[in-house]
């Protein structure tokens, strides 16, 4: 997969309200629709075309 538009929600860990630039946190993302993405897939989180974060998919349910 090269590019996909997927809408969803991201849950931050308990006690975390935001992540600092360059920080490393583990989040849980829930997408509205299934997306073909296996563990180990890199992704970018964008808002209005601006990169807000990057990640590595670890598990899919």
Secondary structure, 3 states (H helix, E strand, C coil): CCCCCCCEEEECCCCCCCCCCCCCCCCEEEECCCCCCCCCCEEEEEECCEEEEEEECCCCC
